[in-house]
Amino acid sequence: TVTEYALEELRVPCSKLVLVGHSIGGAISTEMAAGHPHLKVSVCNSRSFCKLSSVVVLLAPSFIGVPAASRKGRALRVLARVCMALSGWELDTGRNWGHVQGFKWVEFNRADHIIPHEISLHAKLVEEEKEQGRSESELRARVLPLINLNGMDNHNRMWLDTEMVQHLNLVAEAAALDGTGSSVEPSRRQREKLLYEMLTRACQGN
């Protein structure tokens, strides 16, 4: 609905749309973009999962405060897996990611306590690269690793200033495309300078 409003009412070109989805929102924005590949909208998938069922099964015991390793915990995980299979409601972000035609990138945090890294979209992309004989350092996907902060909610916390600059730079890079993959904006260094100045003014205003 928001995308239609931006396109039809605000007359924003498809190449200028950037869907920023956090957690389950990352899966939803990815599915929307994958389901409408002709739009070629850009997508930022931030701290999200590869499959929704993996998160539900992993966290099921904690929903009612049952130890995961206990008999009840194991039973709850089995029940959660069955319920997800019967519901047919599976957000398969790992599969959808390959169908997103626009500019896209993944943001992740290895200390995420809600969506552990092993079931994240980033982990899935790394696994696929390894199957092709490439290492994580050779990952072709655009990624923004977020800093692990001890004692912090690394899933829901806001970006640090340095992370925000990198995030906004990717947003600017996505919006700089004219739909054919050609940049029509200033150089990367000029964009970073502008973004830094914006952050500085925002911090001074606070």
N, C-alpha and C positions, 0 to 999 in steps of 0.2 A: 504494500500500500504506500509506504513512504517512497519507494523507488518510482512508482507510477506518478505520485504527486510531483516529485522532483522533475520527472521527464515531461509530463503533460501540462502541469500548472506553472512550474517555474522555468520550464524550457531549458533545463540543464542538459548539455550533451552527454550521451552515455559515457564517453571517454573521460568525463570530468567527475563521474560518480565514484566515490570510494566508500565501500561498506566496511565499517569497523565493527567487528563482532567479538565480544569477550565471553569466554567460558561457553555456555550453551548457545550464546548469541553468535559465537564464531562458527558453530556447526550450522546454525540456521542461515546466516548470511552466505556461507559457502554453498549450502544446498540451493538457495535462491539463485545465486550466480551460475551454478552448474546447470540448473533447470532452465535458464534463459541465456544460453551461450552466445546468442546473436547480439545481446546487449553489450558484451565485453566490458562489464563494470569491473572496477578494481576491488580487491578484497584483502582486508587485514584480518587474519585469524589469530586472535590473541588468547593464549593460555587455554586452549580448547583440546578436546579429545579426538581420538581416532574413531571410536564408536561409542554411542550413548550407552549401549548395553554393558560395556566394560566398566563404565563409571558406576552404574546402578548396582551391578553385581559386587563390585569392590566395596562400595559404601553401604550396602544393605544392612549389615550388622550394626553399624554405627547409628543408623536411623533410630534404633530403639535401645541403644546403649549396651549391645551384646558384644562380648569379645569375639573378634573375627575367627580365632583359632578354636573356639568352643564348638560343641556339637550343635548348639542352636545357631551359632554364627555360620557354620558350614551349611546348615539346612536352609537358612535364610538366603544364602547366596545361590543355592540351587533353585529355590522358589523364585528369586528375582530373575534368574536366567530364563526360567520357564515362562514367567509372566511377560517378560520383554519379548520372547519369541511369539507368544500367543497374541500380544497386542499389535504386532506388526509395525510398531512405532520405533523404527531404528534410524538414527541419524548417522549414516556411514560417511563421515567426513573424509576418511582416507580415500574412499572411492570417488567422492564428489570433487575432491581437490584437483584431480587430473582433468576434470571437465570444465574447470573455470578458465575462460579464455582471456580474461583481462589481466592486468598487472596484479600480482598477488605476492603476499609475504606472510610468514609465520612468526609469531612472538611466543616465547616459552620461558619457563623458569624451572630449573631442575629441582628446586626446593618447594615446588607446588604441593600443598598438602591435600587439596581438593581433587585435583587431577594429577596424580603422580606421573612423572615423566615417562614411565614405561608404557602408559596407555594414552600418551599425548599424540597429537598429529605430528609433531616434530619427530618423535621416536619412530613413527611409521615411515616417514620420509627417509630417515636415516637407514632404516631396515631395507627399504627398497633400493637405496643406493648401494648398500653392501651386497645385495643380491646381484647387482650389476657389476660388482667388482670394484666399486669406488668406496673410499673412506668417508667419514663424516666431514673431514676438512675439505673434501671435494664435492660436498653437497651442492647441487645445482640450484636448489630452491633458495629464494631470498629469505633469510632468517634474521631475527633480532633477539639474541639471548638477553634475558633480563637478569640483573644482579641478584644473587641470593642474599637476603638480609636475615640474619639470625634473630629469632624471636618475633619476626613480623609475619603477617598474613601475606605470603608471597603470591597468593592466587588473586586476591582482591585489591591489593594495594595499588595506589596510583604510580605512574611512571616517576622515576627520579628525573632530575633536570637533564642529565646526560642522556637518559633513555628517551625522554620527550623530544630532545633535539633529533635523535636518530629516527624516532617514529615520525615526526613531522617532516623530516627530510624524505622519508619514503612516501608519505602522503603527497608531498610536493612533486616528487618524481613521477608518481602515478598520475597526478593531475596535469603534469606537463606534457603528457602524450596527446597527440592529435587524433588518435584512433588508428593510426597506421604504424605506430611504434616509433615515430620520429618525435624528438623533443622540440618544443617550441618555446621553452622557458630559458632563463639565464643558466649559467653554469652551476655545477654542484656547489662550488665554493661560495658563489654569490647567494645561493639559496640557504646554505648553512649560516652565513653571516646574517641574513634577514631573519631566520628562525631564532638565532641566538639573541638578536636585538628584541624580538617579540617576547621571548622568555624573560629577558632582563626587565623589560617594562612591566610585564605581568607580576614578577616577583616584587618589584618596587611598589607596585600598586597595592600589594597585600601588606 
